[in-house]
Amino acid sequence: MQLSAENYYVSVSYGNDNNGAKIPSGIYFYHIKTNEFIKTKKMILLK
């Protein structure tokens, strides 16, 4: 699912990869990019 508010986009997968396959529990990295900054952080997915 993607949400848009003018120039902002959010992509939510609910535990699926880009092909729709389930992803396992683990440590993942996410990337946030705006006009003012770029930030990469990690998250833990627990199922």
Secondary structure, 3 states (H helix, E strand, C coil): CEEEECCEEEECCCCECCCCCECCCEEEEEEEECCCCEEEEEEEECC
